[in-house]
């Protein structure tokens, strides 16, 4: 047990050490000039994409109910998906939103069969007619 605790602490310390300037090789981040000529840190990737991701997370937060029954439904669906050995990691990571007993599935899966399996597992928990499947198919 002690060895496991030490391993967990080590992993957190390692992760903390890799954040920030450690990932940049100890160098200061690059900067760019904004429209006013002031220097601003230059991030990686598309800022618009990051904003869209945050907007999607906000939408999900609003879509998820806070009642105990909604949270239990979400947890039971998640457990049944993760415990299903024939589903890919993509399927294991789908987003599950439950509000007032209505379930919405979002994200990507590998095949049509996975899409159907995830929906079937959700319906077994939530009930027929209570699942909206918005899953996308993204083959490898």
N, C-alpha and C positions, 0 to 999 in steps of 0.2 A: 504494500500500500504506500509506504514511504517513497519507494523508488518511482512509483507512478506519479506521486505528487511532485517529486523533484523533476521528473520529465516534463510535466505540464508547465511548471514554473520556467524551466529552461526554454521551452517552446515559445512562451510569451515573451521572455527576455530576448530571444533570437528575433522574433517578429518585430519587437519594438526597436531593436538595433538596426533592422533593415528599412525602417521607415525614414522619411525625410531625406536629409543630405547623405545618409549612408548609401541609399540607392543611387545617388548621383555621383558616387565615388568620392564623397567628401567635398565636392566642389559646390560653389554657390550656384543657385539656379540661374538659368539664362533669363534675360529680361528683354522686353520689347517696349517700344514707345507707343503710348496710346495717342488718340487724336489731339490731346493737349500737349503732347511732347513729354509727358511724364513717364518715368520708367515703371513698368509693371511686370511682375513675374510671368514668365512664359510657361504655360502648362503643356502637358503632353496631350495630344489628341484634339478632338473638336469640342470646343466649349459648348456649342449648340447641342451636341450629342449628350453631354453631361447634363445640361439643363433639361433636355427631353427625358433623360433617365430619372431625374429628380421629379419631374412632373408625373411620370408614370408611377413612381413610388407614392407620391401624394394621392394620386387617383386610387391606388390600391389601398392606402390607409383609409380613405373615405369609403371604399367599397366593403371593407371588413367590418362586420358588426362587432360590438364589444360585449354582447350578452354571453353569459356562461354557456348557453346551449350552442351559439354560433361558434365559439372557440372550441368546444368539445367536438362538434362536427368537423371543423377544419383539422383538428388534431387526429381524429379517427381516420379521416380520408388520407392525410399525410402518412400515417402509420401503415395503412393498407397498401399504399403505393410503394413506399420504401421497402416494405417486407416482401413485395412481389419480385421474385428473383429473375423473371424474364424481361423486366423493364430496364431500359438504358438509364444512364445517369441523367440524361436530358429529362426523361420522364420523371425521375426522382426529384428533379428540381423545378417542376412546374409550380406556378403560383396558384394558390387556392384561396379564394375569397368567399366568405360566408356572411350573409346579412339577412336577418329574418328568416333563416332556414333555406334561403336560396343560395346555391353554390355557383360560382363562376370559376372556370379553369382557364388560365392564361399561360403562355410560354410556348416552348417548342418541344416536339418529340421527334423521333427518328422515322417512324412509319405510320401508315394509316392504322395498322393493327394496334400499335401503342396508343394512338389517339383514342381508339375505341376502348381499349383495356382500361385506360385511365378514367374515361367517362363511366364505364361500367362499375369500376371500383367506387367512384364517387356516388353513383346512383344507389349502390348497395347500402351506403351509409345514409345519404340524404333522402333517398326515395325517388321514385320515377317522377319525371317532370319538374324536378327541383334543381337540375344541373344545366348550366349553360356552358357549352364547350367552345372556347375561343382558342383552342390549341392550334399551333401552326406545325406543319410537317417540314423538317429540315434534315434530309438525309445526310450522311457523312460525306 
